[in-house]
Amino acid sequence: MDSYQSLSAKVYNFDKPVGKSFGDLEYYQSRLTNKASAILEPAVGTGRIMIPLLQQGYNIQGFDLSNEMLGYCEENLKSAQLPTNIMQQASFTNFQYNETFDAIIIPSGTFLLMTDYVEIKQALQKFHSALNSNGKLIFDLFFQNDFQLGRTNIKIFTLSDSEKITLTMTEAEIDYANQAATYIHRYEHWKANQLKETELETFRLKWLGIEEIQLLLKEAGFIDITISADYQYKKSITNGTEIFTVEAIKS
Ligand SMILES: C[S@@+](CC[C@H](N)C(=O)[O-])C[C@H]1O[C@@H](n2cnc3c(N)ncnc32)[C@H](O)[C@@H]1O
């Protein structure tokens, strides 16, 4: 895995701390009405969403592929005085649990980190098997409709008076045949104006059409698929839609 390593995870935890919402936290809460139901969050990351849900009494656990992200998740769980045995290291296609779940949630476009169909199909089958009958799969998607080859953006994260991380993001490649955009992220960690560490992240994101995701979900055994734009239940997608949420039920 060449993303979500040391500096990337540090920046994620700093820039998107536990409880920071893009509208997703409130929306997922509104779609998960039974707090006692068992919920799984694949790619749980630093616990940004899982920890506030735990604090509100939800029965949720998660896994993630990145040890660095899980390290922050563990730290954040401890700071919130919550048990840490509810997270584990696993991927979308190899996770194993002895129980099944009433809901599986994947907020914030993380689903699009799966860039090939074999992985997507395997993951959807795993999600289907991990759900109880009538269980819900809920995840966010977005289009890559603002891609400009070669465009570069720089962000500065000021960690303290003497410490900062700069992030240079370059839109590096667009692959229409496979519906994927590649971004190169260069992280530089500065202490007292001295460069201490650099990290390169290749970030590949897929996009999926509405019909396409519905066909994939049906093929994996899901029914009653709904699509909701901008975190408003069943709001239609337009060209201006930034993010949309797919919900499907295990038949
Ligand atoms: C954008 S972060 C989202 C974290 C968290 N769900 C949130 O909303 O804040 C994406 C996460 O996906 C994880 N990830 C990427 N590929 C994965 C895979 N194949 N299996 C499991 N986790 C994966 C990364 O390690 C990272 O923590």
The ligand as a MOL file (V3000), in Angstrom:
LIG
                    3D

  0  0  0     0  0            999 V3000
M  V30 BEGIN CTAB
M  V30 COUNTS 27 29 0 0 0
M  V30 BEGIN ATOM
M  V30 1 C -10.1660 8.7540 3.3420 0
M  V30 2 S -9.5880 7.6310 4.6080 0 CHG=1
M  V30 3 C -11.1240 7.3890 5.4570 0
M  V30 4 C -10.9930 7.0600 6.9060 0
M  V30 5 C -12.3110 7.0890 7.6830 0
M  V30 6 N -13.2490 6.1060 7.1890 0
M  V30 7 C -12.9190 8.4720 7.6360 0
M  V30 8 O -13.9900 8.6240 7.0090 0
M  V30 9 O -12.3290 9.4000 8.1860 0 CHG=-1
M  V30 10 C -9.4050 6.1350 3.6820 0
M  V30 11 C -8.9470 4.9360 4.4980 0
M  V30 12 O -9.0310 3.7710 3.6680 0
M  V30 13 C -8.0070 2.8830 4.0530 0
M  V30 14 N -7.8510 1.8880 2.9910 0
M  V30 15 C -7.4090 2.1010 1.7430 0
M  V30 16 N -7.4330 0.9630 1.0260 0
M  V30 17 C -7.9240 0.0050 1.8610 0
M  V30 18 C -8.1980 -1.3790 1.7120 0
M  V30 19 N -7.9840 -2.0070 0.5430 0
M  V30 20 N -8.6930 -2.0640 2.7470 0
M  V30 21 C -8.9190 -1.4320 3.9420 0
M  V30 22 N -8.6680 -0.1060 4.1390 0
M  V30 23 C -8.1860 0.5930 3.1110 0
M  V30 24 C -6.8330 3.8130 4.2540 0
M  V30 25 O -5.8020 3.2080 4.9980 0
M  V30 26 C -7.4940 4.9890 4.9560 0
M  V30 27 O -7.4400 4.8520 6.3540 0
M  V30 END ATOM
M  V30 BEGIN BOND
M  V30 1 1 1 2
M  V30 2 1 2 3
M  V30 3 1 2 10
M  V30 4 1 3 4
M  V30 5 1 4 5
M  V30 6 1 5 6
M  V30 7 1 5 7
M  V30 8 2 7 8
M  V30 9 1 7 9
M  V30 10 1 10 11
M  V30 11 1 11 12
M  V30 12 1 11 26
M  V30 13 1 12 13
M  V30 14 1 13 14
M  V30 15 1 13 24
M  V30 16 1 14 15
M  V30 17 1 14 23
M  V30 18 2 15 16
M  V30 19 1 16 17
M  V30 20 1 17 18
M  V30 21 2 17 23
M  V30 22 1 18 19
M  V30 23 2 18 20
M  V30 24 1 20 21
M  V30 25 2 21 22
M  V30 26 1 22 23
M  V30 27 1 24 25
M  V30 28 1 24 26
M  V30 29 1 26 27
M  V30 END BOND
M  V30 END CTAB
M  END
